[in-house]
Amino acid sequence: MTTSLSFAATDRLSVIPQSRKFFGTSGIEGLAASIRESGLQQPLLVRQEGDRLIVIDGERRLRACRSLDVKEVPVLVVDDPLTGVDVLTRQLACNLQREDLTVLERAEAIRQLMEQGKLTADQVAKRLGQSPATISRTLSVLTLPETIRDQVASGQIPADTAYLLARVETTEQQAALAAEVVGGKLSRDALTRKLKRVRRAQAQAKDGPNRVTALLGGGRSITVGGKGLTLDSLMEALEQLLARARKSKSQGLSLATFVRTLRDQAAL
């Protein structure tokens, strides 16, 4: 990318919809105070379009300067021709480097970039210098119901927690867990543990438990383990164990020897 440094009147500068949707008043005021004190330290990145200069990166700085009634600002004019996809990519890349976009703004911008450029998530990842896993995780928040996305946007639900909620299978479960998070009853770590228990229970409901312990009374119990146990497979395991125990008893073996024999045979 080739650029040239110049100065431009603020009323010549135009902005188009970009990645960031929310501009906090306090943030603009703080930036304006810094500019009033020390001047504008970083030029705005712009591109020429007819008589207009379109801001690619620097809308916050432009807003702050206009609030101070600054008439002229330094700009870096991109000399290379840029497509709409190129502009969106540069805006998103600049904002990601500063990490000041919300997770929803990042996700929406990535989706827009994919749609406009007909790009895959992997191709977007390469353009932005992000890992494919990061792009996929960011996009996952767009699958959340609108009410939960609103809670993420307002900061009631942190980004890391939103990623976890996006992995929950049903909207009903997502809503219930989100309510616990917003109500302060569920931290991110607690949610992680809870989701592990839920997934384990779902797997057991689908495939059967992996371990069954039967209490026999008198302080005795017997445990049978195995992937996806069912009542039939449990009965089969117990019948095999009983047959082998009877054979060992007929041979005069002790319980300790019988257990050791089972262990040795299982190791073969």
N, C-alpha and C positions, 0 to 999 in steps of 0.2 A: 504494500500500500504506500503510495507516494502522496505526500501532503505538502502544503505551503502555508506558512504562518502569515497572518494579516490581522487587521482590525476591522470589525463590522459594527454598524449601528444595531442596537438591540431591537429596534423596530423592523429591521430587515430579516430577523431570525424567526423562523417558523418551526413549530414542533408537530410531529405526527404521533398518533397513538403508539405507545411503546410498551416495553415489558412492565415497567413500574406503573401501577394504577393509583397508588395512594401516596400522597406527599404530605407528611405530617407538618402541621403549622409550626410546631416548636422546632422541628429540624430545619425548616427554611429560615426561621428567625435566627437560629443559632449560626447557620451558615452566613446569613446576611451580616450578623455582627462581626464574624471573622473577616469577611470581605471588607467591611467598613474599616476595620482595624489594620489589616495587612494587605488589602488588595486581593484581586483574583489571582491565585497562584497557578491555576491550570487552565489552559485555553479550552474552549469548547470545540468538540469535533463536529464538523459540519460537511455537507455536500452541496454542490451548486445544482439548482434546478431552475432554469430560466433566470429571472432576476432575484429569485429567493435563495436563501441559505437555509437548508433543512438541518436541524440539530439531530445528530446521531447519538452523541453522548454529551450530557451536560445540562439537561433540562432543569435540574435542581439549582444549578449555578445560575442559569438564566433567570429563573423565578426570583432568586435571591437578589440578583443585580437589578431587576426591574422594580423590586420592592424598595430598593435604595435610589431609584430613578437614575441608575447608571445609563449613560447614553451610548457608550461604545465598549466593546469587550474584545479580547484577543480570541482568534479562532484559528483552528487548523482545518484548512479546506482540503478535502480528499479529492485528488486530481483524477483518480481512476474512476471509470464508470461503475456504478453499483446498481444491482437489481434490488428489488424489495426484499428478497431473501438475504442478500448480502447485508443490507442495512439492519434487518432484524437480528441476524447472527452477531453483528458487531455490537449492537445495543445489549443483547443478552450476555455476550462474553464480557463486556465491560462491567455490567452489573454483577455478574457472578464473581468476578475477581474481587469486587468490593464486598460481596456477600450481604448486600443491603436490600435485596428483594425478599418478599415473603415467599414461603414455599408454594403458595397458590399462584403467585405471580410468575414464579419460575416455571411451574408446571404448565400454566396457560401459554406462556411464551414458547416453551419447548413444543407444545402441541401445535401452536400456530406455525412454528418453523417447520415442523414435519409436514403439515398440510400444504403450506405454500410452496415449499421446496420439493414436495413428494419424496421426503427423506425417511429412512428408517431410524429407529432409536439409536442403532449403532453408528449410523452416519452422522447424526446430530452429536453424538458423544465425541466423535473425532473432531468435528468442527469446533466444539466448545472446550476441548481438552479435558473432558470428563470421562469417567468410566461408564460403560454401558449399564452396569448395575446401579450407579447413581442416577442415571437418566430414568431407568425403569422405576426405581423407588420414588423419584420425584413425581413421575406421571401417575403413580398409583393413587395419589391423594385426590385426583380428579374422579375416581370411581366412588368416592364417599358420597353419601346423601347430602343434599344441599344444606340441611340444617347443621350437619357436622362440619361441612366446609366453612360455613359462616362462623362457627366456633373456632375453627383453625385460624381464619382470617382475623378474628378479633383478639387472638392470643390466648383464648381460654384453653385451647388444646395445643400443646407444643408440636412442632414439626415431627420430632422423633416418635411421639405418641400417635400422630396421625398416620405415619407409615405403618405402625403396628395395627391400627384399627382397619386400615385398608386390606389387611390380610385376613380379616374375619369374614367368614363365609356369607352370613346373612345380614341384611340391613337391620333386622330386629336386634340381633346380638350387637351390632355396631352401635345402635342407638342406646342400648342398655349400658354398654361399657363406657360410651362417651359421657353419659349422664353421671356415672360414677367418677370419671376423671374430672369433669367440670365441678362436681360437688365436693372435690377434694378427698374422696374416699379411695381413690386408686391412683398411685404414682406410676410412673413409666415402668419402673422395675417390678412393681406389683402386677401391672398389666402383663408384662412379659411372662411372669410366672403363671398367671391365670390363663393366658393363652396356651401355654404349654400343657397345662392340665386339661384344658378344653380339647385341644387337638389329640391328646392321648386318649381322652374319653371317647372322642369321635372315632378314633381308629379302633378302639376296643369294641365300640358298638357296631362298627362295620365288619371287622374281621374276627371279633372275639377277643377276650383278655389273653394276655401272655403268661399269666400266673394265677393259679387258683389254690387257695389254702382252705382246707376243710377241717373244722373243729369237730373232734370226735368225742369230746367229754372226758372227764377225768384228767384234764390237763394235757391231753394228747391232741395232735393235729398232724395232717399230712399235706404236703405242698407238691403240686404238679406244675411244671413250667413248660412252655412251648409256644411257638408262634401261632396266633389265631386259634386258641383252644375253643372247642365246642363241647357240648355234653357228650356227644358220641366219641370224640377223641379222648376226652377225660376218662370215660368208661373203659375204652380200649387200653389206655395207659395203666389204669388201676388193675385191670384183668391180667395184663402182662406181668405187672409187678407181683400180683398175688400168685400167679403160676410159678414164677421164679422163686418166690419166697417158699412155697410149698416144696419145690424141688430141693432147695438148700436145706430145709428142715429135715427132709428125708435122708439127706447126706450127713446129718449131724452137725451142720455148720452153725456157729454162733451168729448173733445179730451183727456184731462188729465185722466178722469175716464176710457175711453176706453183703453188707454195705460196701466194704472194700472191694469185693468182687464186682459189684455194680459199677463202682467208680473206675476200676481197671478196664472193664469191658467198654465203658463209654469212651475211654481214651483211645481205643483202637481205631 
